[in-house]
């Protein structure tokens, strides 16, 4: 039986940056970069206005600043991102019970899992879905691809991005793939692309001139076999609406509390390496790295960082876990330390075939750090929501020299004024006090 066009892939456009522009009227239509604010941080998401200057996800923040110095550089607000994501995922579940989120801003849907699915309705369904996403989220846009497989649906999403859609008809896969760069195939990153280039493979169609045996000899059994199949549009992976493993983690409880930061750092590195190894053995990758600490009084805290895409690479997981540990108060000693990875996927966004390195974490460009606990007065972070007893709700514009600059505006107000306050102003507190606006009503099917 010929496969039907029933696998839908949705990707929210420049998601983190778009949420910031939605909620901050003064940033609409302007370059916005979300990620690690420090010079050693990396870009998590750049708005399309910033991308015109060459800023991209996973770029070092230092390079992003040099390319687009006039952008708004924000540390991120994961509560806002999760809330918007939940609205979109709920809308997708009204299409089908088979929804597989890949991250906060991306998901696959098996439309055929709905017994009432009609393949002829796909164009209208996609138009309604994109309109509903914009209405329910207050203006966020989504790009959508629909095809007979996960591979082709994800590729289709990129064709008319942002704020567009593309439907791949059954049988059109090879014609669509042939002229595309080989890097559109999942897992073909810079290292693999360079290796393929040496044998004359730069486009997907070039792969077809080589047998599976030749590709296996070049890339190894798993990678060669995968590339041979995927380059021909052959992808039989099903949409998984749930995973048995919500996260992969490793932790250690100490006989006596450990105070020494050097020792804790070595333990953290070892736990992160074991977690990365477990991910690869399970054929999984993850996007969120979490550090878990338990103090002498059994109080337990976690800190998390979400990466631009799923990874199973030891270097990145170790570096990210170490960054989280460096930001954690361990002065009183720890009785437990753990490193986990969640947001699991069966694909990686970085180069699957690049060789692992044993470089120390300090040599790796570090991932953005988002505070898990409410910041203290001297930790105001650019972009975070705040409230002032006199001036109302706003967000942190900048900080330094004992001062914090706040623009007093919200999603529901016009562009607001900027005021500079003392960082220890007792009237300034994290979070908004305004009554939340009602969630958009249910959209009729």
N, C-alpha and C positions, 0 to 999 in steps of 0.2 A: 504494500500500500504506500502511495506517495505521501511523504510527510506534509503536514499542514503548517501554515504560517501562524503559529500559536504561542511562540516563546517571545515574551515582551521584556524589554530591558528599559528601565527608567533611570535617568541620571539628572539630579538637580544641578542646574548650571551654577558654577563657581559658588557652591553652596554656602560655605562659611562667610565669604565676603558678601554674598547677596543678602544673607540675613542681617549682617551689619548695616548694609545700605538701606535695607527696609526699615530698620529700627532707629537709624540715625539720619534724619532728613538732610543734614548738611553734607553728607557723604554721597548722596545719590548722584550718579553720573560722574563720580570722581574716582581716581585710583585708590583702591583699598587692598591692603596686604595683611593677611592674618597668619600668625605663626609665632616663633620664638623671638622675643623682642631683643634679646642680647645679640651681640655681634657674632656669636657662635651658633645662634639658632638657625633654623631653616624655615622656608616658606611652606605653610600648610596649604593655603588657598590664596590666589590672587584674582581680583576682579578683572573683567575683560578690559576695563580701562587701563589697568596696570599691565595686562598682558601685551598691550600695544607697544610697551617699552621693553619687551623681552623678558618680563618677570614670569617665572613658572614655578609650579609646585616642586618642592624638594631642593630648590636653589638656596644657596646660603643667604641668610638675611643681609650679610654685608654686601654681597653682589646686588641683591634686590635694591638696597638703599642707594647704591651707586648708579643703578640703571634708572630708578624712579624716586629720586630724593623727595619729591613733593607729595608722595602718596601718604595716606593715613596708615600707620603701622599699628596694628592692634593685636593683643595677646589672645583674644578669643573668649567666648562665653558659651560653654558647652550646654548649660541648661537651656539656653535659647535654641541651640541647634537640635538638641534632643526633642524639644517640644515641637518644632517644625517638622522634624523627621517623623515623629509619631503620627502627626496628622496625615502625612503623605502615605505612610505604610498602612494606616487604617483605610485610606481610600483605595489602595491597591488590593487589600483583602476583600473589598466589595466586588472586585472583578473576578476573583478566584480564591479558593482556599489554599492554593499552592503559591506562596510568596516566599522568596528567598532573599532576605536583605544581605547585601554584601558589606554595607557600611551605613552610616547615617543618611547618606545622600544617594544611595544606589541600590537597586534591587532587580531581581528577575521575577517574572510571573509566568506561570504555565496557564494560559487562558483556557486550554482544552480540559483542565481539571474541573471547570464549571460545566455541568451537564447540558446547560442551555447555550453553550458557546456556538456561535455561527461564524465561520471563517469570513464570510462575505461582509460581516459587520465590523471588521478590524479597522478600516479607515475612520469610520464614525466613532468607534470606541476610543481610538487614540485622540481624536480631536476633543471629545468630551473629557477625557482624562486630563489632558494638558490644561484645559480651561478650568476644570475643577481644582487642580493643584494650585493654580494661580489665585483662585477665589478663596480657597480654604486657608491658604498660608499668607494671605495679605499681599500677594504680588510676586511670589517667587516663581521662576520659570523652570521648566523641565524639558529635557530632550528625551525622545523615545525612539527606540528601534524595535521592530518586530520581524521575526524570521522563523526558520524551521529549527534553529538550534541556538544554544547560548552564545556560541562563538559569533555567529552571524548577527544575532540580535545586538550584541555589544558593539560590534563593528558598525552596524547600521546607525546606532545612536550617535556616533561621531560624525556621520556624513553631513548632517544638516544642523550641527550644533553651533551656537546655542539657540534655545527656544525653537526647536524644529523637530521633525520626525521623518523617518524613512522606513519603508516596508519592503523587505526583500521577498520577492515572489519565489515559490518553490521552483528549483531548476536554474535560478539565476545566480547562484552562489559563485560558481567558477568565473563567470564573466565579470562579476563585481570584484572578485579577489585578484584576478590576474595582474592588473596594473598597479596594485597597491604596494607600498614598501613592505618588505618582509617583517618589519617591526610591528605591524598590526597584529601579528599572530602572538597570542598570549605566551609569555616567557621568552620572547626574542628581544633581549635588551642589547645594550651597546657591545658587550663582550661577544655575545653570540652573533650579532649582526656583523661584527668585524671578521669573525671566523668564516661566516658564510660569504662575505664579500671576496675573500681570498680565492674562493672557488667559483666566482662569477654569479653569486646569488645576491641580488639587491631587491628584486620584486618578488611577490608571491609566485607569479607565473614561472620565474626562474627555477623555483624549487621542483617544479614538475619534471624537469629534465633529468633529475637525479632519482635513482632508485632508493627504496627504503634502506637497503643494505649500505649504500653510499652515505646516506645521512646518518645512519647509526655509527658507521666508522668515523665520521667527522665529529659527531656530537655526543655519542654514547647511546646506549640502548633506549632508555626512557625518552630522552630529548629528541633523538632521531626519529623514533617511531611516532611521537606526538606531532612533530613538525610535518612529517609525511602525511598524516591524516588531516590535521587542521588546515594545512595549506590547500587542501581539496574541499574544504568546507564540511568535513566529516567530523561531527561532534555529537556523541550520543549521551552526553551528561544530562541527567534529569534535574529538574528544579526541586530542591530540597527545602520544604517549608519548616523544617526543624533540624537541629543537629544534636546528637547525643552529647557532644562536648561543647559547652558554652564557653569554656576557657581551658587553657593548659597552664599549669602553674607548678612551681617547686618552692618549698619552704623548709626552713630548718629552725628548730627550737633549741636553745642553748642551755646547758646545765647551769651556767652562771651568766649573769647579765654581762654583755660586752659593751664597753664604753669606747674603746680605741677605734677611731674612724678608719685608720689604715686597715685594721683587721676586718672591720665591717665591709669596707670596700672590696677586699679580696673575696669575702663570702658572697657579696652581692654579685660579683662577676661570675663566680662559679655557679650560683643559682640561675643566673640568666643564661649561661651557656647550656646548662642541663635543660632548661625550658625550651631553648631554641632547638636542641637535639630532639626533644620529644615532639615538637611541632613537625620537624622534617620526617621523623619516623612515621607519624600519623598522616603524612601527606597534606598537612594543613599550613596555613599562614594566618597571621593576625594583625590587626591594625592598632589595637590599644594595649600599651604596656603599663602594668600596674605594679607598684611597689607596696608591700604590706609590712607594717612594723607593729610590734607589740612591746609596750614599755614594761618596766618593773612592776607597775601597779595593775597590769593586765589590760590597760587601755590599748585599744587597737585602732590604728589609722591607716588609710591608704592614700596614695597619690597616683594619678594616672596621666599619661600623655597619649594622644591619638596621632598616629603618623599619617602622612599623605596617602598611603596605600598599604595593603597587606604585605607582610614580609615574614620570612623565616630565617633571615640572615643573622648569624651570631653577632657579628660586629655591631649592627644597628641596635639589636635588642640589648646587648651588654652596655653600649654607650648610653642608651636611653634610660636603662635601669640605674646606671651610675649617676646620671644627671638628677634623677628623682631622689636618690639617696643624698646627694649633695645638698638638696633643697630641704632636707628633713632634719629636724632637731633630734639629735641622738645624745645630747649631753648627759641625760640621766641613765643612759645605757639601754640596750635592747635585749629582750629575752627571746624574740622571734623575728626572723626576717624572711620575706618571701618575694618572688618575682613571678608574675603571671602575664599571659598574653590572651586577649579576648578579641571579639569582633572577628571570629574565625571565618576563613574562606578556603576554598580548594584551589586557589590560584594566588600568585604573587605579582605585585606591581613592579618590583624591582627585577633585575635580571636573574632569572632562574638558574642560568648556566654559568654565571660568573663564579670564579673560584673563591672559596672562603679565605679569609685572612686572619692571622692571629695577632694583628696589630692591637696595641693597647687602646682602650676606649678613648683616651684623650686625642688620638689621631683621627677620630671619626667626627664628621660634622654632626652636631648634636640635634636632637629633635626638639620641637617647641615644648616648653613647660607651661602647663596650665595649673594653677593652684587648686588643690582639692578642697582646702579649707578656706573659710572667709579670711581675706587678707587683713592684716593689722594696718593701722593708719599709715605706716611708712612703706607699705607694700602696694599702694595704689597702682593698678596695672592699666596701661592704655587700652581703652575700649570698655572697661568694666562698668556696669551699672552702679550708680550711686544715688543717694538722696540727701538733700540738705534741708534742714528744718525751715529755713527762710526761703530758699530759692526753688525748692522742689526737686523733681527727678531729673537726672541727666547722666552723662557718662564722662569718664576720665579722658581728657584730651592729651595731657602730658604731666610730667612730674619732675622733681629735682630741686636740690638746694632747700629742702624742707618745705617745698610748696607743691601744690597739686592744682592743675588747671582743669576746669570742668566746663563742658558745654551743656547747658540746661535745655534739653530737648528730649523727646521720646518719639516712638513710632507714630503716636497719635497727636503730635503737636507740629506747628511750623518750625522752621529753622530757629534755634534758640541762641541766646547770648552766651558768651564765654566769660567766665570769672576765674580769677586766681585766688586760691585760699591757702591757709596754712595746712600742711599735711596732717597735723594733729588737731584740726578744728573739731571740737566735740559735736558740732551740729552736722558733720559729714559722716555718713554711714554707708556701708555697702548695700546694694540692692535698691529697687524701686519701691515706693509706697503707694503708687497710683493703683486704683482698682483696675484689674485686668479687663481688657475689652472682651466682650463676649465672642466666643469662637464662632466662626461663620457657620450658618445653619447647614443642615444636611442638604447636599445637592441632589436633586432628583435624577434618577437614572434616565 
